[in-house]
Amino acid sequence: SELPRPAEDEVYLHELEGFAVRRADGASIGIVSGLYDLPSGLTLEVQGPKREFLLPFKKEFVRQVLRSERALVVELPEGLLDL
């Protein structure tokens, strides 16, 4: 309650866990299940329908933060979800 409210396209890190992860077309990819502050930057652990995967929290991958919807719109690197 003491933190200032972030803008619509901003989010506090502690809020990211549980955010839905989806593509720009609305297709669901998974849910943020964890966060890691790695030397390369913040990385999201996403629980997908088949497995967990790591996604860097960078503008080239996370295209939009929809705080009011508790969702992230992402563009995944080619082959990330391939087994």
N, C-alpha and C positions, 0 to 999 in steps of 0.2 A: 504494500500500500504506500510505501515511502518512495518507490521508484517512479520517475516520470513515465507517463504512458508513451510507448513508442509509436512512430508513424505506422500507417497501414502496411507498408512494405518492409517494416522492421520487426524484429522479434528479440526478446531476451533469450539467451542460450538455454536457460532452465525451462523455457516453454516448449522447446522443439520436440522433446520426447512425446510421442503419441500423435504427432502431426501426420496426416495422410500424405503420401507421396504419389503424384500422378503425372501423366504426360499432359502436354498442352491440349490434346484432344479429349481429355477427361479420363482416359484409361487408367485404372488403378495399378500402381506398381507395388505398394506396400505401406508400411507404417514405420516411422522413425522409432527405433527401439533402444538407441544409445547414442552417445556423443563421445568423441575422442579428440583431445587437443594434442595433435601430433606435431612434430617439428615442421612438417609440410603444411600445416594449417588444420583448421577444424574439419573433422571427418564425421559423417553421419553413418550409423549402422542402421540399415533398413531391413526389416523383416518382410521379404517378398512372399509370394504364394508358394514358391518351391524351395527357397533358401534365403539366408541372410547374405547381404553384400554391403560393402563399404562405398560411400559416395562422398567425394570432397565437397565441402560446402563453399563452392566457388561460383562466381557469376556465369561461367561457361556451362555449368551443369544445373545449378539452381536458378532458373529463369525468373521465378516469381515467388514471393512469400505472401500468402493470403492469411494473414493473422486472424481475421474474423472467422474464417472457415477452418482454421487450424490445418492448413494444407500448404504443401510446396509443389510448385509446378516445375518439373525437371526435364532436361534433355540429357539422356544417358549416353555415355561413350559407346561407340559401336562394339558389340560383342559382350558387353558387361553382363547381360543376363543369360548368355549362351552357356550351356554346360559342356 
